[in-house]
Amino acid sequence: MLESEFKEVEINDMGRTLRFRIGLFSCEKGFLFFSKASSEEKFDPMKYLTDLIGLAVFIPEEGESIPMDNKNVFAMIRSPLAVNNLLEEIVNHQMVFTGG
């Protein structure tokens, strides 16, 4: 049984704390993603940005939540390391499928 379909994470972006809610892949999209990623010798998060970033929703302190996409992630986040950290959190959350 899955712990939770959603996980909230905080990402440090050059001194700012940004909150995101991360969802899980559907079965089909997860299968396609892991099939594609497992064929690679080394996992490159940028190569899979389009697959991953749509699973995150920005949670502002005030106002409406904002679903992430390739365009607004770079408009909202200043640090490339913060983008990478968010992608890592998204991938790590998918591991609930393995029971880990």
N, C-alpha and C positions, 0 to 999 in steps of 0.2 A: 504494500500500500504506500502511495506517495505521501510524504510529509505534508507538503503544501504545493499547490499549483503556482503560487506566487511567493516571491521573496523580496523583501525591501532591503536595499543596500545604500550605503553612503559612500560617495566618491569625493576625494579631496581634489579640487581643481584650483591650484595656485592659491591656497588659503581659504577658498570658499568650499563649503560642504554642500554637495548636490545630492538629492535623494531620488532614487529610482525604484520603481516596482518592476521586477523581472518575471516574465511568464515562461511557460514551457512550450516547446515545439508541439504541434499536433503530431500524431503518430507518423503520418505520411511525410510531413516536412522534416521531422527529426530523422527519419530513416534516410531520406535523400541527403540531408546535411551530413550525417555521420558516414554515409557511404562515400560521399565526395571527400570529406576531410580525412578519412582513414586511408585513402589511396595516396595521400601525400606523405613524403618522407618527414617533413618538418611542418608543423602547423603554423600558418601565417594568418594572424587575426585579421589583417587588412584585406586579405583575399576573400574573407568570408563576412566582411562588414555588412553587406546587404542582407545576408541570411540571418545574422545575429541581431543587428541593432533594432529591428522591428519588434523584438521581444521585450524591449525596455520602454517604460513610460516615465517621463520626468515628473516628479511631484514637487511643485513649487510650494513655498511657505504660504502663499496666498494665490487664489485663482484656480483655474482649471488645469488638470493634468494634461501633459503634452506627449503624445506618442512620438517616439523617436524614429527618424529615418536618416538616410545618408546625408541629406542636406542640413537638417536642423541640428544634428549632433555636433557638427563642426561650427555652427553658428552659436550654439549655447555653451559649448565647452571650450575653454581656452588652451588647456594643456594637452599635448598629444599623449602624454603618459596617462592622463585621466581617461581619455578615450580608450586606451589599451586596457586600463584597469576595469572599466565598465564591460568591455568585451570579455575579459577573463571571468568576471562575475557571472556574466550570462552563460558562458560555457560551463563554469563550475556548477551552476544551478541545474543544468541539464543532466548532471550526474545522478540526480535523484532517481533516474530511470534504472541505474545500475544497483540501487540499494545503498550507494555510498554517500 
